[in-house]
């Protein structure tokens, strides 16, 4: 057995393993997660493999990203496409590779890792639930006072400008036009085993918002890995104007959309998040905390973390319980000064899904 960093020379074999595990019929992982398998990501050493007899039998992929949280930049990572060949499971290979990814994340000063799954494999290393609110709405044929059009390539720049106004988002320095096309069904009819399409809201040629939706067996999914951006009031009006039941996944920080959708909701775990570097996280968001009149300080005493917001102190037994608190992984938002800054906002994957 040999552990290595993946390279362009074995790219096809890495994708072949991911297809075998996740998409044995569609063989679409290269198309569905293009950022993961991009030349740049592989050359940056973000893919990890186990070989037996010169054959790749286990794989873990990571993508390093930069996000904006109310204008403050944070470096984060995403873990995805974690897989082991069926004939080689039970040997702990995925755990070994996950540790390699975590080591690189620490070295690269990543604040936290978002993981597209909730397996015990992730929770054993301290990952906690990444919570969303699930709302279910039923739309009716009702003509709004704006136009809803299927996305076309000439709308791309207008949609990017709308996305840039999102308070919590990925910073997209690369060309994302191909990902818009992917989620609009140009390259494949199915993305993540769902029919996928993007709609754009326009009024007098001005783009007010857009959303991607996936449909599987009559169920329409919006949010999480199906992105939306723009005026929340207009988005909700658009969703309600189109016939059919819709599941809307809303991050905890999106208070405006929650206000319009109401209190009838469920808390759902949609993946997990692993806190990597508390100092990087707090240093990155220090300005945001100060703007909200909250002074954060912390110290580490053995395994314990002592955290203080203004004069309110809390003690955590380990990094996992601290992460549960910071990301409000159980859906409970604390009172006092903590309420002003928590939960730490996590970006929705949207088209950056890895």
Helices and strands as residue ranges (DSSP letters): E 2-5, G 8-10, H 11-22, H 29-32, H 39-43, E 47-52, E 55-69, E 72-84, G 86-88, H 93-107, E 112-115, H 120-123, E 128-139, E 147-150, G 153-155, H 156-163, E 168-170, H 177-183, E 190-191, E 194-203, E 206-216, E 219-222, E 228-230, H 232-241, E 244-251, H 255-261, E 266-275, H 278-291, E 296-301, E 304-309, E 312-316, H 319-326, H 337-341, G 350-352
